[in-house]
C-alpha cells in the first residue's frame, strides 16, 4: 500500500479530483483518486471513487482493500468486512488483512449475539434431549362400559364399579432442528392409569373384587413448528406412532385369586399439541405443553393364572353381558364374546426440561 501512497502523492497535481461517473478514466484512476482522499483521512470522499473503481474492475483487489479501510475507519464494520473479503478473495496472500477481517467478523457476531434477545439455547444448537412428566386423562375404551355392566349385573348385592382415566406420564424425546422455525423428533412415553376397579359382596360375607390397571408405552415421530416471541417461544406440534397396552389383571373371590396376570396388545395413535418454552441458560430450557390425543389398542392377550394355579393363554374380552375378564383365546369371537379395547383418547399436560447441544 506504501507504493500506492507514493503514486498518489506524485500524481495528485495531474489527476485532480473528478466525478465518479466519468467514463474517460480507468479503474486504476479512480483507485488512485480514492487513495488520495484516504491518505488525507477524508474517508467520506474516498469511498465513492473506490466504489466506482471496483465496479469498473471487480478484480482490483487494492481498491477493495482501501475501500475496506475507509469503511473500517468510518465505523462501518459490516461494509468493511464485505470489502476486505472481496480483496482477500482476489489476493489471499495478505495475513495481516485476513487477521483484521476475522477480528471484525468475530466482533459483528458477538454484537449480534449480545443484542439478540432470542435465547441462544434456541438459535445456537441443533439437537435437544427432553425429559418430560405430566398428568393425563384417557377414555380407556371399553373399561367405562364394563364398569356399568358390573354395576348392573351385581345390582342385587352391595357393589361398586368405577373406571378412572386419570394417570401419570413420563417420557424421553430427542429432537433435531431443521431450521430456526421447524424441527422433528422421536418421543418415547410411558403412562400408568388408575383404570377399572369393581367389588361386590353379599350378606353372607362373600366378596368379589376385580382390578384392571392399564399401562401405556408409545413410540412416536413428531413435527414442531416454532413461533419466536422475544425471550421465549411458542410451538405447535403433532405426531403419530405405535402404542402398546400392558394390563395388570387381578380378579379375587373371598380374597383368593381367580385370575391374575399380565396381558398386552398393540395399537396406534397420534396427537396434536401446543406449548410454551423458556430458556433457563445457554443450553437448558423449561417447557409446558397441552396435547389432545387419539389412540386405541386391542387384541390384548397374555397368560393368566387361575384359582387352581394353572396358567393358560387368554385375551381381555367382554362377555355377552358386558362384563370384562380374561377369557381363553379360543372362546373369544364365539357366542358374542369379543376382544376389549383400551383407548388413550383424551388430553394431557406435560412439564419438561430440555438440554440443547
N, C-alpha and C positions, 0 to 999 in steps of 0.2 A: 504493500500500500504506500510505502515511502516514495517509491518511484512515481506512483500516481500523483502524490502531493507535489513532487518536483515538476512534473509536466504541467500541473495546474498553474503553478506559480509562473513558469516560463511563458505559457501561452495565454495568460489571463488578459493581457492587453490586446491579444489578437482575437481571441474567441469572443470576448464580451458576453453579456447575458442576452440570450434570445428566447423568444417564447417557445414553450414545449411543443406546440402544434406545428412548428415549421418543418417542412419535409426536405429542405435542402441539406439538412445536416444528418450525419450518421449517428448510430447508436453510441459510438465512442465519443462523439462530440458532446452529446447530452450527458454522458457519463462524466466527462471532464468538467462540464459546467456545473453539474450537481456536486462533484467533488470539491470544486472551488467554494461553493457555499458551505459544504460540510467542514472544510478547513477553517472557515470563518465562524463556525458554530451557528450558522444560520440554517438550522435543520428544516424549518418550515418552507424555505425557498429551495432547498436542496432536493426535497422529496419529489416534486413534480418532474424535475429534469431526469432523475434516476428512474422514475416510473415510466417515463417515455423511453428511456434507454433500454429497459428490459422488455418493453412492449415491442420495440423495433427489432431487438435481438435477444430472445429469451436465453440464449447461451452465454450472455455477457455476465459471467459469474462475479466479476469485480463490481459491476453496477448493483447486482443483488446484494453483495456484501455491504457496500457502503449504504445502500438503502436500509438494510437491517440495522446498521449502527445509527442512522438517522432516527428510525423508529425507537430504537432502544434508548437513545439519549433524550428522546422526546416523551419518554414514559408511556410507550405504547408496546408492551411486551408481546402481545399476540401477533401484531403485524410484524414486529422484529423477528419473531421465531419463524414466521412464514417465509420472510426474505432470506434468513440465514439457511433455512432448509433448502431453498432453491439454489443458493450459492454452493452449498455442500454437495448437492446432487450433481452439480456440473464440475465441481472441483473439490473432491473429497479429501485431498491431502492438505488439510488445514486443522490440525489438532486443537489449536487454541480456539478457533471459531467453533469447533464442534463442542468443546467443553462449555463454552458460553451458551450455545444453543441448548444443550442438555440442562444446564442450570436454569435457564429461562423456562424450559418445558416443565421441569420439576416444580418451579415456583407457581406456574399457572395452574398445574394440577392441585397443588397444595391450597392455593387460594380458592379454587373451585370447591374443593372438599370442605374447606373451612366455612364457606358461605352457603353450602347446600344443607338445608335443614332436613332433607330426606335422609334417614339414618343409613350409615354405612353398612349395617347388617343387611339391609335390603338391596343395596346397589353395588356392593363390592364382592359379593360371594354368589356362587352359582349352585351350591348344593346345601341342603339342610337335612338335619335329623331331628325329628319331633317326637316327644313323648307326651301323650295326652291321657286325660282321665275325666270322666263325667258321669252324668245321670241320663238314663234313657227311659222311654215309655214305649212299650210294644203291644201290639194287638194279641199276639200269641196264638193266632189261628183258631184251631178247634177247641182250645182249652176253655174259653168262656162258656161255650155251649155245653161242654162236658160238665162244667160246674152246675149249670142249670139242670141238666139231665139227672145229676146226682141228687140234687135237692128234690126233684120230682119223684124219683124212684124211692127215696127214703123219707117221703113226706110223713109217713105214719110213725117215724121214730124221731128222737132228738137228732138233729142233723145240722150240718153247716158245711157248705162247699163254696169256695171262693177262687177267683182267678185274679192274680195281681201281676200286671205287666210292667211294674217298675223294676229297674235294675241298674247295675253299675257297669261302666265301660272303661276299658283301658286299651291303649294302642301304641304302635310304633310306626312312624311314617318316614320315608326317605323321599325327598323331592329334588327336582332339578329345574333350574331357571332356563327357559328358552330365550327370553329377553327380559327387559325390565318389567314387563306387564304380564307375561304369560309363563306358566310352568306346568309340569306334570309330575306325578309322583305315584308311589305304591304305598298303601297303608294296610297293615295287619292289625285287626282289632279283636278283642275278646270281651264278652259280656256275660253276666250272670243275672238271671231274672227270678223274681220270687215264685212265679208260676202258679201251679194248681195245688190246692190243699182241700181235703174233704174228710169229714168224720161223721160217724153216726153211732148211736147206742140205743139199746132197748132198756126196758125196766128191769131186766134180769142182770144187767151189768155187762152184757156182751158189747164189745166195741169193734168198730171197723174204721180204719184210717188209711188215707191214700195221699201220696205226695208225688208230684211230678215237677222237678226243677229243671227248666231248660237253660242250657249254656250255649252261647253262640261264639263261633270263630269265623271271621271273614277275611278274605284277601281281595283287595280291590285296586284297580287302576283309577287314577283321578286326574282331573284337569283344573287348574287355577287361573282365574283372571283377576289381576290386582288393580286397585284404584288408589294411587298415592294421594295422600292428603296431609301435607305438611310433615310433621314428625312421626306420623304413623301411616298405616294403610288399611284399607278395607279389601275384602275379596269376595268373589262368588266362585263356588266350585261344585263339581259334580263328579260322580264316579260310579262304577259298576264292577261286579265281580262275583266270586263264589262264596256261598255261605254254608256253614256246617253246624248242625244242631247236635249237641250231646245232652241227652236227658238222663238224669238220675231218678230212678223209679224205686219207690218204697210203698208197699201195699201190705198192711198189717191187719191181723184179726186177733183180738184179745192180746195184743202185744207181740204175737208171733208172726213172722213174715210169711205172707202168701206169695208175694212176688217182690224180688229185689234184683236190681241190675242196672246196666247202663246201655242205652240204645243211642244210635246216631243216624243221621240222614243228611244228604246234601240238597242244596237248592241254589238259588241265585237271587240277586237283588241289586239295588242301586240307591243313590242318594243325591239330593241337591242341598246346598248349604250356603251360608254367608258367614263372614267372620270379621273380626277386628284384631289387628296385630300392632303391638307397641314394642319398640326396641328397648331392651334393658341395658345393653352395652354394645360394643362394636360387633360382637358375634352371638349375642343371646337376645331372644325376643320372647314375649309372652302374648298369647292369643286366646280369644274367647270366640266360640262359634256355635251356631244353631244349625241343625240339619233336619230335613224331613227324609224319611226312608221308606222304601218299599222292598220287602224281602220275604221270601217264602221257602220253606223246606218241607220235604215229605219223604215217603218211603223209609221211615225211621225204623231201623232194625238193630238187633243185637242179641245178646244172650241174657237170660234171667234165671234166677234160682227160685224154685217153687218151695212149698211148705215141706216137701219130703227131702229137700236137699238136692234134687235133680236139676241139672242145667239143660236148658233147651233154647233153640233159636226162636225168636219171637219178633213181632213187629208191633209198634204202637198203633192201636186201631180203635175205632169206635164201633160198638155193637149196634144192633138194631134199635135198642132203647136209648142210644146216645151216650151210654157210659163208656169211659175210656179205660183201657188196660193194655197190658202186653199179652197179645194173643199169639198162639202158634202161627207161624207164617203160612202154613198150608191151609189154615182156616180163613185167612183174610181174602177178601173179594168173593167169599161164598156166603150165601144166606144173608146178604145185606151188610156184612161187615166190610169196613174199608179202612185203609191207612189214614191215620190222623195227620193233619198238617200243623206245623208250628211256624208262625209268621213273626217277623220282626218289624212289620209296618208300623210306623209311628214317628217319633222325633227324639232328638237328644240335644243336650247342651254340654259342651266339652271345653275344658280349660287345658291349655298346652304350653309347653316350654320347648323352644327350638334352638338348636345350635347350628350356626351358619359357617360354612367353610368352603 
